[in-house]
Amino acid sequence: MYLAKRMPRDCFYLYKGTAHDAPSIQFQLPYSLPWYLRSPKRLSMARLFFAIFVFILSLHYFMAPNLAMSRTTLTSDQSALLALKSSMNLNNHDLLANNWSNSTSVCNWIGITCDARHGRVKALNLSNMGLTGIIPPELGNLSFLAKLDLSNNNFHGELANELHQLLRVELLNLSYNGFSGEIPIWLGSLSKLQYLSLQNNILGGFIPLSISNLSKLVTLDLSSNHIGGTIPSEIGQLWQLKTLNFGINKLSGSIPAEIFNISSLEVVNLAYNSFSGNITAELGALPQLRIMMLQNNFLTGSIPLTMFNNSMLQDINLSNNNLSGNLPTNICYGLLKIEQLDLSINDFSGQMPSNWHECRVLTSLNLSYNSFNGGSIPSDIGNLTTLQYLYLGMNNLQGEIPFSLFNMSSLRVLSLFSNNLCGSLLKEMCHHIPQLEEFTISYNFFEGNIPRQIGNCTFLEKLSLVHNSFTGTPYTRKYILPTKSVSSSINLFLLL
């Protein structure tokens, strides 16, 4: 700090530091003042003007180094970005090849946003530009960087250790590239990080414990990599986390109970791994949970009832596990916002749930490949007026298709293959469900003629009627169907 102090005989000293430091610059007022300054009033004014002069001078000494520093650090930002440019395989037609140039200000370069206060680079966004190259260590010199987005490019190689210097970064999105190596431990030092996505790379190794230090993290996405090992229980310390996505990796072990203490969680995706054990009641009870993706694992046991009482859930996918037990009859009672429900490829038994009308916004229902104990297709499914996709194949279902199913005008896919269903096809089926794109009833016991009116399903792309007992003259695709895939060749009328 620069200080001015009046000394004896009207001497003033300008010096840096505390009052005990030695003076470095001395200014002295004349001892014999002119006659026009000898009055007390004018003498006070003279001292006031001199004090102002000293203040302005000290301000210059204070600001000059900072201005020089600003110019220097902006130059270092430019050097870091030019190093990134040099590490990329650019040709003359690429935007960055000509735009990132010494002849223009860094703050005017494509993908660059500067801080208005300090004039430093605060954001670097080169997403979706088809760029190829590596991240140079110089990028760690962007000390004011708050957002780094290089997603949807072709960057490769390991993540430079120097990136740990980006202590102001809040968003780090390196998804959809070809980064390799292990997930670096230094990520845990980026204490201001709120959004971290390394999705869809070829990163391996384990989830580092240091990630639990990122107390401000809201989104953590490590999906679609080659990460192995288990989920560290310390992940439960991320109290502000809303999205947890570890899907499509090589993770194993049980799902740590500590995760269920993160009451802010809205999205949990652990699909396509090798997790085992039961689904605990605490997971289903997370108060803000909207999406839960646990498909393609080795989970066992029954679904906790807390999951069916979570009114915030919109998407549940537990398909392709080893889950068992009975499903609640009134499955929709607590799932007032459910839009997609997939419980296929498990070992659920008992009767298929019969009460469905309270799932008022359900668009997709998949219960195929289970072990329900016979029974008919619940007619209450026909009250799901927003349903577009219905999969009930391979479930030991009996009886006829309820007429109510043909009242769902929004239905696009109706898949009932490999059951014990019987009866004939409704002639006006396509009139009631005009949006039908896929109709699969193969491996059942349907009989009678194939209605010519099925040709009125103008959006139909897949029709599978094989292994039934249809009779009469088959209508060829040429005459009745504009479909891309027609499978009706193995019916009784072709075996006569």
N, C-alpha and C positions, 0 to 999 in steps of 0.2 A: 504494500500500500504506500502511496505517495502522500506525505504530510508536509504542511507548511507551519512553521513556528516562528513567532516573533522573539528575537533575541535582544540583548541590550544594545543601546545606541541605534535603534530603529533598523537593526539587521534582521533579515528573514532568511531562514534556511529551508530548502526543499530537499527532502531526503526520503528514502524508501525503507519501510519497516516500522518498528515501534519507536516510541518517543525516546528510548534509551540508545538507539542506534546513532552512529556518528553521522554528522551532516555531510552530504555529498555535493550540493550546489548552494551557493550563497548569493543572495541579492541584498544590496544595501541602499537604503534611501539616503539622499544627501543630508548631512547633519545640519547645514545651514540652508533652510528652505527659503524660496523666493518670498517676497513680501505678500504676494496674493494668496499664499497657502499658510500664512502664519496664524490665521484665526483658528480657533478650535473647531469650528464647523467645517471649514475647508480642509483642515488637516484630517478630520474623520473621513471626508469624502475621498481624499487621496488614498488613505489606507484601504477604503472599501474597493476602490478601483484596482488597487494593487492586489488585494485578496482575490478579486475576480480573475486577474491576470494569472496568478499562481494556480488557481483552480483549473483554468483552461489548459495551462501548460501540463499540469499533472494528469489531466484527462487524456492529453495527447500521449504522454508516456504510458498510460494504462491501456489505451485502445490500440496503439500501433502494433504491439506484439500479437494481439488477438486477430487483427486484420490480416497480418502476415500469416498467422496460423491457419485462418480460414482459407486463404489462397493456397497454402501448402497442402492442406488436407483435401481440398477439392481436386487438386492435382493428383494426389494419391488415389482418389476415387477413379479419376480418369485412367490412371495407369492400371488399376485393377481391372477395369472394364475392357481396356485394350488387350490385356493379357487373356481375358476370356475370349475376346474376338479372335486372337491369334490361335487359341486352342481349338477353334471350331473349323470344320471343313466348309468354308464359304466359297462361292463363286461370284462372279461379277453381277449376277442376276439377283443375288440375295439382298434383301432390304438392308441388313446390317452392314454389308460390305461397303456401301457408300455412305450410309447415314452415320455410322459410328466413325467419326473422323475428327482429327485435331483441329480442323477448320471451323467446327461448330461447338457450341457449349454442350457439355455433358448433359445438362438439364433439358436439352432439346433432342436428345437421342431417342430413337424408338425404344419403347419398353422401360424408359427411365422416368422416375418421378423424384423431384428434389424437395427437400424440406424448405419451406418459405422462410423460416427463421434463421437457419444456419447455412442455407445454400448447399447442403450436402445431399448425397443420394440416399433416399429413404426407402425406395421401392424399385425392384428389378423384376419385371414381368415379361418373360419371353415364351410363354406357354403357346402351344399349338402352332409353332413356326417351322416344324420339320427340321430342326437344327441337329447337327451331329458333332460330337466332340467330347471333351472331358472338362471337368471343373478344375481350373488351375488354383494353386494355393493362394495366389494373390487376391482371390475373391474374398478371402478373410479380412482384407484390409478395409472393406466397406463398413467402417465402424459405426455408421449411423443407420445402417440398413435395418428396416423393420419388416419388410416383406420380400421374400425371395420365392418366385414361382417360375420353375423351369419345366413344368409338367407337359406331357404329350409331345415329347421330342425323342431324339435318339442319342442322348448323352449316355456315356458308358464309363467304365473304370470305377475305382473306389472313391468314396467321399473323402475329400482332402481334410486332413486333421486341422488345418488352419481355419476351417469354418467354425471352430469352437470360439473364435474371437468375435463372432457376430452376436455380441451380448445384448443387443437391442432388438434382435429379430423376434417377431411375434407370429409370423406365418412362414412356414417352410414347406413348400409343395414341390417334391421331386418325383411325383408319380408318373407312371407310364413312360419309363425310360429303360435303360439297360444297365443300371448301376449294379455292381457286384461287390463281393467281399462281405464282411460282417456288418451288422448294424453298429455304428461306432458308439463307444461308451461316452464320448464327449458330448453327445446330445443332451445328457443330463445337466450340462453346465449352462444351457440356454434357458435361463430361469424365467424369461419373459414370454416364452413360447406358449401360444394358445392353440395353434393349428399345426399339426405335424402329419404329413402324408408322404409315405414312401411306397405307396401302393403300386403293384404291377411292375416290379423290377426283378432282379435275380439275386437278391440279398439272402445270405444264409446266416449260419451261426445261431445265436440265442437272443432272446429279448433281454437287453442289459438292465440290471437293477437300477442303474442311474436314471432311467426314465421316470422312476417314482419321485425324483426331485422336481419334476416339472409341475409344480403345484397350481399353475394357472392354465394348464392344458384343458381345452374344451373338446378337441377332436384328435384322436389317435388312430391312424389308419396305416397298418403294416400289411395289409392283405395282398394276396397273389404274389408271394415270394417263396423262398425255400427255408423259412425259419423253423428250427426244430426246438426240442426241449419242452419245458412246461411254461405256463404263465406264472411269473413271479407274484407271490401274494402281495408284494409291496405295491402292485398296481392299484390296490385298494386305497392307497393314500392320495389318489388323484381326485380330490373331492369335487372339483368343478367339471369333471368329464361328462360330456353328453353323448359322444359317439365313440364306441370302442369296436374296431374292426380288425380282427386277426384272421379273417376267413381265407381259405385256400392257401394253407401252409402245411407244415409237417409237425404241428404241435400235438402233444399227447398228455396223458395224465388226466386228472380230474379238473373240473373248473373250480378255481379257488373261491372259497366262500367269501373272502374279503371283497371281491368285486361287488357283491350284493349289498355292501355298505355304502356304495356310491349312489345316493338317492337322486342325483341329478341325471343319471343315465337315461337316455331316450332311445338309443340304437345299440344293440349288442349283436355282432355278427361273428360267430365262431365256426361257421360252416366249413365243410370240406377239410377237416383235420382228423385226428384220431383220438379225440377226447372220449373218456369212458366214465363210468359211474352214473349216479342219479342226477336228475334235475331237482335242485332243492326248492323248497317252498319260498325261500327268500328271493330267488330270482324272479319268480312269477309275481311277487308282490312289490317290485320296484315301482314307486308311485308315478314316475314320469315315462315309463317304458312304452314306446310306440312300436318298435320293430325288434323282433327276436328271431334270429336266423341261426339255428343249431343243426341244420340238415347235414347228412353225410358224415356222421361220426359213429361212435359205438356206445351211445348212451343207453342205459337200461332203466328198468323200473317203470313206474306209472307217472303220468303228468300230474303235478301237484294241483289241487283244486284252486290254489291262489291264482294260478294263471288264467283260469276260466272266470275269475271274478275281478280281473283287472280291466276297468272300464276305459283305460287309455290305449290299450293295445289295438293296433291297426293291421299288423302283419305278423303272423306266426308261421314259421316253417320248421317243423321237426321231422321232416321226411327222411327216410333211409337211415334209421337207427334200429335199435333193438327194444323199443319201448313196448310196453304191454299193459294189460288191465282193461277196465271198462271206461268208456267215455260217458260223461254225464248226459242223461236223457235231455235235459234242458240246457244244451251246450251254449246257447247264445244268451242266456239270462244276464250274465255279467259282461259279455263282450259286445257292448253297445256300439263300438266304433270299428269293429273288425271288418276289414276289407278283403284280406286274403288269408285263408286257412289251409295249410297243407300238412296233413298227418299221414301221408302215404308211405308205403313200404316199411311198415312196422308190424307188430303182432297184436294189435288191439282186438279184443274179443267181445263177447256179449252181443247185445242188440245195437244196431246202428242208432245213434241219437235220432229221436223222432220230432223234437220241437226245434224249428229253425226260423220261424217268422220274425223273431226279435233281432236277427242279424240283418237289419234293414239296409245296410250299405255294403253287404258282402258281394264281391264281384267274382271271386274265384274260390272254389271248394274242391279239394282233392283228398279223398279217403281211399283211394285205390290200393290194392295189394295189402290187405289186412286179413284178419281171421274172424270176421263177424259171424255170429251163429245164425246164418240164414236170415229169414225174414224178408219183407218186401222193401222196395224203395219208399222211404218216407214221403207221403204226399205233401207234407208241409213245406218241403223244399220248393214246391211250385209257387209258394208265396214270396220267394226271394226275387222281387221284381227287378233288382239291379244285377242279378247273377249273369255272368258272361261265360264262365268256364266251369263245367261240372264233370268231375272224374270219379266214377264209382266202380271201375273195373276190378275184377279178381276179388270178389267179396262174398261169394256164396249167396248172393241175393236171388230171391225167387219171385214168382208172380209176373204180372204185366207191368209195363211202364205206366205209372199214374198219368191220367189225362192232364193233371195240373202242371206237369212238366212242360206241356206244350203251350202253356199260357205265358211262359217267360219269353217275351218278345225280344229281350236283349241277349238271349243265349247265342253264343258263337260256337261252343264246343260241347258236345254231349257224348261222353265216352262211357259205355256200359259193358265192355267186352268181358269175356270169361266169367260169366255168372250162370245162373240157372233160370234165366228169364224166358218167358214164353209169350204167346199171343201173336197178333198181327200188327203191321205198321199202320198208323193212322194216315188215311189218304190225304187229309188236309194239313199234314204236319208242317209243310213249308209255308203254308199260309199263316200259321200261328207263330212260327219262329223263322221269320224271313232272313235274319242275319246269320243263319247257321253256316259255319265254315267247315266243321268236322263232325261226322256222325259215325260212331264206331260201336257196332253191336255184335261183332264177331264172336264165335264160340258161345252160343246160347241155344235156345230151342224155339226161336221164332219160326212161324209158318205162314202160309198163304202167299198171295202174289206180292211182288214188289210193286208198289203203287207207281203208275206212270207219272203222277203228280209230283213225285220227288224231283222231277226235272225243273220244278218251279223254284227250287232252292238255288237261286242264281249266284250266290256267294260260296256255294259248296266247293271245297277244294279236296277234301278227303272223305271217301265213303267206303267203309269196310263192313261187309255183310257175310263174310265167309263163315263156314261151319255152322249153318243153321238148317232149317228145313223148308226153305222157300220153294214154292212150286210154280209151274206155269212157264210161259215163254220169257226168257230173260230179255230185258231191254238193254241195248248196247249204249255205250257212252255216246256214240255218234248221234243217237236220236234223242236221248233224254237228259244227258248231263254235260255241263260245261266244266267238269271237274278235272283237276290235275292228277288225282290219284284215286282210282276206282278199283276196289277189291271185292268182287262178288263171285269169283269164279268157282269156288268150291261150295256149292249148295246142292241140295237134293236133286233139283231139276237138271243139273249137269251130270249127275251120277246115274240117271235113269238109262 
